[in-house]
Structures are given as C-alpha cells and as structure tokens.
Amino acid sequence: MGSEIDGDLYRKVLGRYPTGVTLVTGMEGDEPLAMVIGSFVSVSMDPPLVGFLPGKSSYTWPRIETSGSFCVNVLSDTQEDLSNAFFRKGGDPWKETGWVPAASGSPVIPSCLASIDCAIHDVVDAGDHWFVLGRVTDLSHVDEGSPLVFLGGRYGRYRPLV
Ligand SMILES: Cc1cc2nc3c(=O)[nH]c(=O)nc-3n(C[C@H](O)[C@H](O)[C@H](O)COP(=O)(O)O)c2cc1C
C-alpha cells in the first residue's frame, strides 16, 4: 500500500462504513459460480449501470467474466448462513439454495431480496481490484424482508430510526 497510509488504520477506518451483502453469480459452462460481494453499488440509471469490485487475486471472478454476464443477488438478514456457505471454501454451497437461470443464464437465487441481471459493460483497473460495470438487463425483487448488513467484519441487520 502507498507509503503514507498505514494498512491497519486504512482497514479500521474503512471498516466504519457499512455495506450490504450480495452474491454475485455467473456460469462457467454449465457450472454455477458465486462470490460474496459487499462492494456492490448502483452507478447510473440512464443507461442502467451497476458496479462491484472483485479483487485481482479472486479465483471466481475471471471464471464468471468469461460468460460476459453476471447476476447480483441481494441477501436478506435471514441469509447469513448462505453468505458463510459461499465465503467458506469446501463443500458445495449450492446445496444450501436453489437457483434459476436469469435471461443471461446467470443464477438467480429466488430467496434473495432482489436480483439484478447484467451484461458486462466495462472492467476498469482499480489498484488491487477490478471495477466491474454491468449494464442491467433484467431486475426482480420481493416486497418483504430487510437486507443483511456488514460492518467492521461482522454481520448485522438494518433498523429504521422511526
Ligand atoms: C461480507 C463480505 C463482503 C465481501 N466483499 C468483497 C468484495 O467486494 N470484493 C472482493 O473481491 N471480495 C469480497 N469478499 C471476499 C470474497 O467473498 C472472496 O472471499 C474473495 O473474492 C476470494 O474468493 P475467490 O478467490 O473464490 O474468488 C467479501 C467477503 C465477505 C464475507
């Protein structure tokens, strides 16, 4: 990391900022793949673009990338176990959930709060990560439920103030 910024301080400070938790899915041939992603962001409405940042050392992202598309599945606060199943390596995390193919073929996980199917629009160099921009091709959501939140290395849930 750049010499002026201490790595521990960087992690501590950025750990004060909460994110949601998503499963970014895709296919490699007929194999469904998914990675846990907190860096998902809504980017543009016209054209409809969303983004996320996979690390350059990710094993899963380049495999998803070859299909030219991906689907972002937003986890609810009842899906911590599902996040852990995909984060932990070993075993078959797909045993924990069903999925159906989106129009692009990428897995939609129907129990999630929302699914955003995308065609890869651009992949921009971003230090030790890639900034992946997706053009939204399809969307779905459920009306009930609340998002899983990640803050300072721990899962939590959203609580409205009023
Ligand atoms: C809550 C949470 C959020 C995460 N967000 C990201 C992220 O935005 N980008 C990323 O590259 N990895 C993120 N990770 C780590 C990935 O899930 C994964 O462990 C990493 O990409 C390496 O996996 P792979 O080599 O199989 O691709 C996150 C993990 C958790 C638990």
The ligand as an SDF file (V2000), in Angstrom:
LIG
                    3D

 31 33  0  0  0  0  0  0  0  0999 V2000
  -19.3660   -9.5960    3.6200 C   0  0  0  0  0  0  0  0  0  0  0  0
  -18.2760   -9.8430    2.6000 C   0  0  0  0  0  0  0  0  0  0  0  0
  -18.0730   -8.9460    1.5650 C   0  0  0  0  0  0  0  0  0  0  0  0
  -17.0720   -9.1720    0.6050 C   0  0  0  0  0  0  0  0  0  0  0  0
  -16.8970   -8.2710   -0.4020 N   0  0  0  0  0  0  0  0  0  0  0  0
  -15.9480   -8.4870   -1.3420 C   0  0  0  0  0  0  0  0  0  0  0  0
  -15.7710   -7.5660   -2.4160 C   0  0  0  0  0  0  0  0  0  0  0  0
  -16.4650   -6.5650   -2.5370 O   0  0  0  0  0  0  0  0  0  0  0  0
  -14.7940   -7.8460   -3.3380 N   0  0  0  0  0  0  0  0  0  0  0  0
  -13.9980   -8.9730   -3.2350 C   0  0  0  0  0  0  0  0  0  0  0  0
  -13.1550   -9.1600   -4.0830 O   0  0  0  0  0  0  0  0  0  0  0  0
  -14.1590   -9.8520   -2.2310 N   0  0  0  0  0  0  0  0  0  0  0  0
  -15.1030   -9.6340   -1.2960 C   0  0  0  0  0  0  0  0  0  0  0  0
  -15.2790  -10.5300   -0.2820 N   0  0  0  0  0  0  0  0  0  0  0  0
  -14.4150  -11.7420   -0.2720 C   0  0  0  0  0  0  0  0  0  0  0  0
  -14.9190  -12.7180   -1.3370 C   0  0  0  0  0  0  0  0  0  0  0  0
  -16.1730  -13.2400   -0.9380 O   0  0  0  0  0  0  0  0  0  0  0  0
  -13.9540  -13.8980   -1.6000 C   0  0  0  0  0  0  0  0  0  0  0  0
  -13.5880  -14.4870   -0.4090 O   0  0  0  0  0  0  0  0  0  0  0  0
  -12.7390  -13.4750   -2.3760 C   0  0  0  0  0  0  0  0  0  0  0  0
  -13.1380  -12.8340   -3.5440 O   0  0  0  0  0  0  0  0  0  0  0  0
  -11.8800  -14.6710   -2.7740 C   0  0  0  0  0  0  0  0  0  0  0  0
  -12.6740  -15.7000   -3.3160 O   0  0  0  0  0  0  0  0  0  0  0  0
  -12.3370  -16.3910   -4.7190 P   0  0  0  0  0  0  0  0  0  0  0  0
  -10.8410  -16.4690   -4.8250 O   0  0  0  0  0  0  0  0  0  0  0  0
  -13.0030  -17.7390   -4.6540 O   0  0  0  0  0  0  0  0  0  0  0  0
  -12.9130  -15.5490   -5.7920 O   0  0  0  0  0  0  0  0  0  0  0  0
  -16.2680  -10.3310    0.6900 C   0  0  0  0  0  0  0  0  0  0  0  0
  -16.4920  -11.2490    1.7300 C   0  0  0  0  0  0  0  0  0  0  0  0
  -17.4850  -11.0140    2.6790 C   0  0  0  0  0  0  0  0  0  0  0  0
  -17.6970  -12.0240    3.7850 C   0  0  0  0  0  0  0  0  0  0  0  0
  1  2  1  0
  2  3  1  0
  2 30  2  0
  3  4  2  0
  4  5  1  0
  4 28  1  0
  5  6  2  0
  6  7  1  0
  6 13  1  0
  7  8  2  0
  7  9  1  0
  9 10  1  0
 10 11  2  0
 10 12  1  0
 12 13  2  0
 13 14  1  0
 14 15  1  0
 14 28  1  0
 15 16  1  0
 16 17  1  0
 16 18  1  0
 18 19  1  0
 18 20  1  0
 20 21  1  0
 20 22  1  0
 22 23  1  0
 23 24  1  0
 24 25  2  0
 24 26  1  0
 24 27  1  0
 28 29  2  0
 29 30  1  0
 30 31  1  0
M  END
$$$$
